[in-house]
Amino acid sequence: MDKILVLFHHIHHRNGEHEVHHCGGDHEGVDYVIEHCGCGKHRIDKKKAVGHDFDGNECEVKFEEECLEGGWHVESGVCE
């Protein structure tokens, strides 16, 4: 998985299985939404967002490529 995408995904443990989910949406303390877009990428509805790796280290990310469906492609993000 792309190193920027990792900052915006997390893992749930359910029924003995691991499920990878997008951060955002209904998760507490997060004010952005990430969805798959028709471009074959992930789009986020904020120009900047704080992501975190699996060790909890945070990074503010600025997204540089606009998505034709609105928002920005997560894959275009750069840690600031």
N, C-alpha and C positions, 0 to 999 in steps of 0.2 A: 504494500500500500504506500502511496506517495507520502513523503514526510510531513507535508502540510495537512493532508487528509487525516493522518493519524491524530492530529491535534483536535479534530472535530468528530471523533468517533469514540465510543466506549463499549465495554463488554458487559453483558448481563449473564448471570449463571442461572439457568432455568431448567428444571427437570434433568439435571446432570449434563446439560448441553451448554455450550457457549454461543451467545448471539451477539453479533456486532450491530450497534445502532448508531444513528447520527445523534450528535449532541444537539441541543436546542429544543424548541417547541415547548412541551409540557414539563421539561426538567427545571427544577427549582433554581432560581437565580440566573437563568439564561434568557436573554431578550432577543434571540435570533431564531430563525427557522432555516433548516437545511433540507433540500429535497433533490431528487434526481431530476435533471432537465432533459429536454429533447436533444441537446447537444452531445449527450453521452457523458456528461460531467455532473458535478454537484453544484447547485446554486444556493447562495445564502442571501438573505434580504438586508444585510448590513454591509456598509463599505469597510468597516473595521470591526473585529471581534476578538475576544480573548479565547484562545484555545489552550489545551493542556495535554501533555503526554501522559502515558500510562503510569508514570511515577508522580504525577501531580504538578510537574513544573509548568508554569504558565508562560505564554508568549502572546503579545498583542500582534495580530495579523492584519495587514492591509491587503485588500483584494484589488487586483489591477485590471482584470478582464471582465467587461460587462457581458452578461448573458442576454441573448435576444428575447428571452422570456421574462426578463426583469431580474434585478439583483446582479450578483457577481459570481463568477466561477471560483469555488473554493480552491481548486487546483492552481489558480493564479496568485495565491496568497504569498506574501513575503513577511517574515517575522521582523518586527521593528525593535 
